[in-house]
Amino acid sequence: MMNYIRFNFMLLCLVAISSCTNDKNAYINYFSDPNNGLSKSHTSANWVYKLQYRTPEYMALIEMEGENLDATTILDNYNGMDYFLLTIKSNAQHSNKLNTRVAEKLSFSYKNDIQKIVAQNSIHPELYHFENGLSAFGEYRCLFGFIKQNEVAQKLILREIDTDKEIEFNFSEEDISAIPNMSL
């Protein structure tokens, strides 16, 4: 009888732990599903741009992955901003010289080519982090964040990295409001 109780208790604990992990994975996967409107893409002659909206909870989950960290402290660090991950992949063969020039632009000046439109004004990101993953992952990655405004809907304008053409990405209030709640 005692073994039966221990077995059931262990089984219950295992189910609780795995459901928590599944909730976190489902939450993170929700942002990648194109049907949810939180991941947008644009293809130019030379590049494929993908922009994903991310919440403070998403950012905290990524940081806590596999770590035993204080969720409240981590989430407090991310609150107050709207985050976006931009990935840029080549859809053509480029010379090393061009790849170096693109990496330099993304490293130093591209932050100025990103704007969020708020009440007829444009603002640049407060946070900007560039990762050159071209040789390892075949893509460049830029994580950026804007201080939260009163508006839920997000309109961003980026410039293509090799032209002056503007790319507009819109994230609707309906799609952002539909993000499931995630308690950490």
Wavefront OBJ file of the C-alpha trace (Angstrom):
o trace
v 0.000 0.000 0.000
v 2.803 2.429 0.913
v 4.584 1.749 -2.404
v 1.340 2.466 -4.249
v 1.030 5.856 -2.505
v 4.680 6.717 -3.248
v 4.262 5.716 -6.872
v 1.130 7.867 -7.279
v 2.818 10.815 -5.572
v 5.864 10.551 -7.844
v 3.643 10.215 -10.893
v 1.653 13.299 -9.856
v 4.880 15.300 -9.361
v 6.181 14.215 -12.760
v 2.935 15.230 -14.470
v 2.976 18.618 -12.688
v 6.574 19.319 -13.702
v 6.078 18.257 -17.313
v 2.859 20.256 -17.672
v 4.681 23.349 -16.428
v 7.419 22.782 -19.012
v 4.814 22.177 -21.708
v 3.071 25.435 -20.766
v 6.347 27.318 -21.174
v 7.091 25.634 -24.498
v 3.554 26.260 -25.746
v 3.847 29.910 -24.737
v 7.152 30.360 -26.571
v 5.911 28.452 -29.639
v 2.803 30.663 -29.747
v 4.958 33.610 -30.878
v 6.434 31.668 -33.831
v 3.088 30.545 -35.233
v 2.397 32.818 -38.244
v -1.355 32.429 -37.663
v -1.050 34.390 -34.400
v 0.242 37.550 -36.109
v 3.302 37.971 -33.896
v 5.865 36.934 -36.511
v 6.066 38.876 -39.754
v 8.382 38.574 -42.736
v 9.520 40.583 -45.737
v 11.613 39.370 -48.670
v 13.745 41.733 -50.715
v 16.022 40.994 -53.652
v 18.884 39.899 -51.392
v 17.517 39.340 -47.886
v 14.696 37.778 -45.900
v 13.682 39.809 -42.853
v 11.683 38.173 -40.060
v 10.422 40.228 -37.140
v 8.897 38.667 -34.043
v 7.118 40.519 -31.240
v 8.104 39.380 -27.725
v 6.626 40.114 -24.309
v 8.605 40.642 -21.092
v 7.410 37.172 -19.982
v 8.831 35.634 -23.161
v 12.173 37.344 -22.555
v 12.244 36.159 -18.922
v 11.457 32.568 -19.946
v 14.341 32.582 -22.429
v 16.738 33.889 -19.779
v 15.561 31.362 -17.175
v 15.845 28.391 -19.554
v 17.496 25.572 -17.639
v 18.462 27.864 -14.760
v 17.110 28.079 -11.250
v 16.637 31.858 -11.153
v 14.188 34.115 -9.334
v 11.388 34.631 -11.859
v 10.076 37.812 -10.240
v 13.454 39.551 -10.364
v 14.059 38.478 -13.959
v 10.591 39.610 -15.059
v 11.025 42.954 -13.270
v 14.157 43.538 -15.360
v 12.185 43.072 -18.598
v 8.942 44.856 -17.677
v 8.214 48.237 -19.180
v 9.385 47.478 -22.719
v 8.110 45.912 -25.919
v 10.704 43.577 -27.476
v 11.330 42.451 -31.027
v 13.697 39.936 -32.575
v 14.784 40.649 -36.141
v 16.494 37.879 -38.090
v 18.025 38.633 -41.463
v 18.983 35.803 -43.808
v 20.552 36.035 -47.209
v 18.604 34.659 -50.128
v 21.581 35.111 -52.472
v 25.305 34.396 -52.399
v 27.261 37.357 -51.063
v 30.960 38.043 -50.972
v 32.821 38.106 -47.678
v 33.387 41.823 -48.234
v 29.634 42.485 -48.440
v 28.943 40.255 -45.417
v 31.541 42.214 -43.439
v 29.983 45.525 -44.508
v 26.496 44.306 -43.519
v 27.741 43.061 -40.136
v 29.411 46.423 -39.488
v 26.218 48.289 -40.363
v 24.114 46.049 -38.135
v 26.658 46.415 -35.322
v 26.985 50.173 -35.298
v 24.424 52.209 -37.228
v 21.374 50.034 -37.935
v 19.695 51.043 -34.660
v 19.079 54.406 -36.337
v 17.250 52.649 -39.204
v 14.615 51.210 -36.843
v 11.608 53.270 -35.843
v 8.434 52.695 -33.905
v 5.557 54.964 -34.855
v 3.697 56.317 -31.827
v 0.989 58.963 -32.240
v 2.498 60.388 -35.438
v 6.005 60.421 -33.898
v 8.856 58.047 -34.574
v 11.089 56.749 -31.813
v 14.222 54.639 -31.968
v 14.800 51.591 -29.760
v 16.147 52.075 -26.251
v 17.695 48.615 -26.332
v 19.618 47.197 -29.288
v 21.683 44.017 -29.339
v 23.262 42.543 -32.483
v 24.516 38.970 -32.947
v 26.486 37.981 -36.029
v 25.379 34.390 -36.457
v 25.994 34.289 -40.190
v 28.711 31.637 -40.127
v 27.098 29.539 -37.381
v 23.369 29.879 -38.135
v 23.249 31.558 -41.534
v 21.561 34.663 -40.148
v 22.080 37.970 -38.427
v 20.009 38.623 -35.297
v 19.035 41.949 -33.761
v 17.092 42.119 -30.515
v 15.651 45.513 -29.740
v 13.201 47.048 -27.313
v 11.092 50.161 -27.010
v 9.737 51.698 -23.828
v 6.058 50.755 -23.565
v 3.636 53.414 -24.716
v -0.116 53.700 -24.170
v -0.852 51.932 -27.451
v -1.075 48.160 -27.703
v -0.766 47.928 -31.505
v 2.803 48.193 -32.786
v 3.924 49.766 -36.063
v 7.618 49.481 -36.895
v 9.541 50.794 -39.866
v 12.954 49.357 -40.747
v 15.261 50.100 -43.632
v 16.560 47.345 -45.849
v 20.245 46.843 -45.078
v 21.439 47.336 -48.661
v 18.968 49.986 -49.895
v 17.074 52.935 -48.465
v 13.733 51.190 -48.980
v 11.536 51.172 -45.887
v 9.847 48.017 -44.632
v 6.711 48.403 -42.529
v 5.678 45.793 -39.973
v 2.330 46.045 -38.179
v 1.323 44.071 -35.111
v -2.367 44.517 -34.364
v -3.900 45.219 -30.979
v -6.083 42.148 -31.501
v -3.075 39.836 -31.999
v -1.111 41.279 -29.073
v -4.155 41.196 -26.772
v -4.719 37.528 -27.689
v -1.329 36.464 -26.270
v -2.040 33.897 -23.551
v -1.212 34.827 -19.981
v 1.947 33.289 -18.571
v 2.669 33.375 -14.885
v 6.281 32.747 -13.987
l 1 2 3 4 5 6 7 8 9 10 11 12 13 14 15 16 17 18 19 20 21 22 23 24 25 26 27 28 29 30 31 32 33 34 35 36 37 38 39 40 41 42 43 44 45 46 47 48 49 50 51 52 53 54 55 56 57 58 59 60 61 62 63 64 65 66 67 68 69 70 71 72 73 74 75 76 77 78 79 80 81 82 83 84 85 86 87 88 89 90 91 92 93 94 95 96 97 98 99 100 101 102 103 104 105 106 107 108 109 110 111 112 113 114 115 116 117 118 119 120 121 122 123 124 125 126 127 128 129 130 131 132 133 134 135 136 137 138 139 140 141 142 143 144 145 146 147 148 149 150 151 152 153 154 155 156 157 158 159 160 161 162 163 164 165 166 167 168 169 170 171 172 173 174 175 176 177 178 179 180 181 182 183 184
